[in-house]
């Protein structure tokens, strides 16, 4: 089909009796058709879109994928569902966040760089590739901030 389209456009351009307005119109129409076709292809391949954490079970699966053997026991999700905090039975805490169209995890080992502001918790892991993340945890923010303050104490005792 694209060969026929190219041949038709070449025929139109070769005709001296066709004005430039018609040629520009044909080029515009072809460009529009190509854009719509690319949009359709992106939809079929499910590219793009708004990636969010569906629920606590999804966050637990993401934590397991980020750190093999990580069995989630306590999970809190950001209200926008772009991040989560996940704790296992050993007291290890994993921060899950969106990175492009995927999710990545980073273990929190210290309470340094963690700030509480009412219902939000800002976490800086110290990893420049991971960056800082502000999670809106609602009432859970204070509970998690308190448990994160104990991280350094646990590491110092070990």
MOURKA-V595498 format. One record per residue. N is the residue number from 1. PHI is phi in radians with two decimals (* if undefined). PSI is psi in radians with two decimals (none if undefined). Layout:
n->N phi->PHI psi->PSI
n->N phi->PHI psi->PSI
This chain:
n->1 phi->* psi->-0.70
n->2 phi->-1.16 psi->-0.52
n->3 phi->-1.14 psi->-0.69
n->4 phi->-1.16 psi->-0.68
n->5 phi->-1.13 psi->-0.76
n->6 phi->-1.12 psi->-0.72
n->7 phi->-1.12 psi->-0.70
n->8 phi->-1.15 psi->-0.71
n->9 phi->-1.18 psi->-0.71
n->10 phi->-1.10 psi->-0.66
n->11 phi->-1.14 psi->-0.73
n->12 phi->-1.11 psi->-0.74
n->13 phi->-1.19 psi->-0.61
n->14 phi->-1.27 psi->-0.34
n->15 phi->-1.39 psi->2.15
n->16 phi->-1.30 psi->-0.34
n->17 phi->-1.45 psi->-0.10
n->18 phi->-1.61 psi->2.29
n->19 phi->-1.35 psi->2.89
n->20 phi->-1.13 psi->-0.49
n->21 phi->-1.11 psi->-0.70
n->22 phi->-1.18 psi->-0.67
n->23 phi->-1.13 psi->-0.78
n->24 phi->-1.11 psi->-0.69
n->25 phi->-1.09 psi->-0.74
n->26 phi->-1.14 psi->-0.73
n->27 phi->-1.09 psi->-0.71
n->28 phi->-1.12 psi->-0.76
n->29 phi->-1.10 psi->-0.75
n->30 phi->-1.11 psi->-0.74
n->31 phi->-1.07 psi->-0.73
n->32 phi->-1.11 psi->-0.74
n->33 phi->-1.09 psi->-0.71
n->34 phi->-1.15 psi->-0.72
n->35 phi->-1.09 psi->-0.78
n->36 phi->-1.11 psi->-0.68
n->37 phi->-1.13 psi->-0.73
n->38 phi->-1.15 psi->-0.67
n->39 phi->-1.07 psi->-0.79
n->40 phi->-1.08 psi->-0.71
n->41 phi->-1.10 psi->-0.74
n->42 phi->-1.10 psi->-0.67
n->43 phi->-1.17 psi->-0.75
n->44 phi->-1.10 psi->-0.70
n->45 phi->-1.43 psi->-0.05
n->46 phi->1.00 psi->0.75
n->47 phi->-1.48 psi->2.64
n->48 phi->1.30 psi->-2.65
n->49 phi->1.60 psi->3.07
n->50 phi->-1.83 psi->1.86
n->51 phi->-1.57 psi->2.17
n->52 phi->-2.43 psi->2.81
n->53 phi->-1.35 psi->2.14
n->54 phi->-1.21 psi->-0.86
n->55 phi->-2.84 psi->-3.04
n->56 phi->-1.11 psi->-0.64
n->57 phi->-1.13 psi->-0.67
n->58 phi->-1.12 psi->-0.74
n->59 phi->-1.09 psi->-0.68
n->60 phi->-1.12 psi->-0.71
n->61 phi->-1.14 psi->-0.68
n->62 phi->-1.14 psi->-0.68
n->63 phi->-1.13 psi->-0.73
n->64 phi->-1.11 psi->-0.67
n->65 phi->-1.22 psi->-0.60
n->66 phi->-1.33 psi->-0.61
n->67 phi->-2.41 psi->1.82
n->68 phi->-1.00 psi->2.31
n->69 phi->1.50 psi->0.06
n->70 phi->-1.39 psi->1.89
n->71 phi->-1.72 psi->1.84
n->72 phi->-1.19 psi->2.36
n->73 phi->-2.06 psi->-0.63
n->74 phi->-2.27 psi->2.24
n->75 phi->-2.35 psi->2.37
n->76 phi->-2.29 psi->2.41
n->77 phi->-1.87 psi->2.53
n->78 phi->-1.13 psi->2.55
n->79 phi->-1.05 psi->-0.58
n->80 phi->-1.44 psi->-0.13
n->81 phi->1.08 psi->0.61
n->82 phi->-1.77 psi->-0.09
n->83 phi->-2.76 psi->2.93
n->84 phi->-2.74 psi->2.70
n->85 phi->-1.97 psi->2.31
n->86 phi->-2.27 psi->2.25
n->87 phi->-2.02 psi->2.47
n->88 phi->-1.82 psi->-3.09
n->89 phi->-1.17 psi->-0.39
n->90 phi->-1.48 psi->-0.09
n->91 phi->1.60 psi->0.01
n->92 phi->-1.24 psi->2.46
n->93 phi->-2.12 psi->2.30
n->94 phi->-2.00 psi->2.30
n->95 phi->-1.69 psi->2.13
n->96 phi->-1.86 psi->2.28
n->97 phi->-2.50 psi->2.76
n->98 phi->-1.37 psi->2.40
n->99 phi->-2.36 psi->1.63
n->100 phi->1.27 psi->-2.18
n->101 phi->-1.72 psi->0.18
n->102 phi->-2.24 psi->3.06
n->103 phi->-2.02 psi->2.52
n->104 phi->-2.23 psi->2.76
n->105 phi->-2.21 psi->2.58
n->106 phi->-2.47 psi->2.28
n->107 phi->-1.36 psi->2.33
n->108 phi->-1.57 psi->2.15
n->109 phi->-2.00 psi->-0.12
n->110 phi->-2.60 psi->2.75
n->111 phi->-1.57 psi->0.04
n->112 phi->-1.16 psi->2.41
n->113 phi->1.45 psi->0.19
n->114 phi->-1.89 psi->2.17
n->115 phi->-2.19 psi->2.36
n->116 phi->-1.83 psi->2.30
n->117 phi->-2.41 psi->1.66
n->118 phi->0.97 psi->-1.79
n->119 phi->-1.80 psi->0.12
n->120 phi->-2.04 psi->2.60
n->121 phi->-2.21 psi->2.11
n->122 phi->-1.76 psi->2.21
n->123 phi->-2.11 psi->2.19
n->124 phi->-2.03 psi->2.05
n->125 phi->-1.45 psi->-0.26
n->126 phi->1.56 psi->-0.19
n->127 phi->-1.54 psi->2.00
n->128 phi->-1.09 psi->-0.48
n->129 phi->-1.33 psi->-0.48
n->130 phi->-1.47 psi->-0.67
n->131 phi->1.26 psi->-3.07
n->132 phi->-1.61 psi->2.66
n->133 phi->-2.46 psi->2.33
n->134 phi->-1.86 psi->2.10
n->135 phi->-1.86 psi->2.31
n->136 phi->-1.64 psi->1.73
n->137 phi->-1.77 psi->0.00
n->138 phi->1.18 psi->-2.44
n->139 phi->-1.16 psi->-0.41
n->140 phi->-1.20 psi->-0.28
n->141 phi->-1.04 psi->-0.75
n->142 phi->-1.19 psi->-0.67
n->143 phi->-1.13 psi->-0.79
n->144 phi->-1.21 psi->-0.62
n->145 phi->-1.08 psi->-0.71
n->146 phi->-1.12 psi->-0.72
n->147 phi->-1.24 psi->-0.54
n->148 phi->-1.24 psi->-0.51
n->149 phi->-1.11 psi->-0.46
n->150 phi->-1.41 psi->-0.16
n->151 phi->-1.02 psi->-0.84
n->152 phi->-1.14 psi->-0.61
n->153 phi->-1.12 psi->-0.73
n->154 phi->-1.12 psi->-0.75
n->155 phi->-1.17 psi->-0.63
n->156 phi->-1.20 psi->-0.60
n->157 phi->-1.27 psi->-0.44
n->158 phi->-1.34 psi->none
